[in-house]
Amino acid sequence: MNEADFIQEMMKQANLSEAQGGMVNEIFQSNFIGGDKNKNMIVNLIAEKLGVDQAQAEMIYTIGAGLLATGVLNKIMGIFKRK
């Protein structure tokens, strides 16, 4: 999943503006390691940058992490399908 697709999906699934989707994308690009590492930091950054409460920031994190995991899985599956 490329950056534009990630932002569009965040806008659609989390009901964010394009600017907010871009901010979430930047936060994930700078801080996401995989799994729940840095989760609290990312949730706090989302809450701070977007001006949302912790519950909404947690929901946005869950959506973003799911999109990234799906993108990685699709790339892996694509490698095996080509052979």
N, C-alpha and C positions, 0 to 999 in steps of 0.2 A: 504494500500500500504506500503510495507516495504521499508527500506532504499535502497536496491539494485535496486528495481523496480523504485523508485523515480529517482535515479541517471541515470538509463538506459533511462527512459522517457525524462529526461532533456537533455541527450546527443542527443537523436533522435529529439525531438521537437525544441530545441534551438540550435542544431548543435554545441554542446560543446564536449570537450575532456572528458575522464573519470576523469582526475584530476580536471577539471573545474566543472564537475557535482558533484564531491565530495565536492568541496568548497561551491557550492551553497547549497548542502544538509546541510552542517555544519552551514551555515548562517541561513537557515530556521529553523533548529533544535534549534538554540540558541536564535532566535529573533522573530519567527512568532507566533503571538497571535491569529490571525483570523481576518477576515474583513480587513480593511485598517489600523489597528493599527500597528505602527512601519514601515509602508510602506516606507516612505522616508528614514529612517535609513537603511532598508534592501536594497533598491535600491542603496543607496550610498555605502554600503559595497560591493555589487556585483560589482559595477563600479570600486571600489578601488582594490578589491582582484583579479578580472579577467582582469583588465586593459581595460575595455570597456567604451564606452560613455554612457551618461545618458539614451539615447533612447534605446540602446540595453539592458542596465541594467533593464529598465522598462519592456521591452518585456520578459526578463528572469524571472522577478518577477511575471508577469501576468501568465506565463506558470506554474511556481512553485506553486503559490497560487491556480491555477485551478486544478493542480494535487492533491494537499492536500485536497481541497474541494471535489473532486471526490472520493478520498479514504475514507474520512469520511462518505460521503453519501452512498457509497457501503457497509460500515460496518453497518450503520443504517438499510439499506434495508435488509442486510443479517440476522439481528436479527429478523425482522418481517417475513421473508420467512421461518425461521426455525420452527415457531410456527404453 
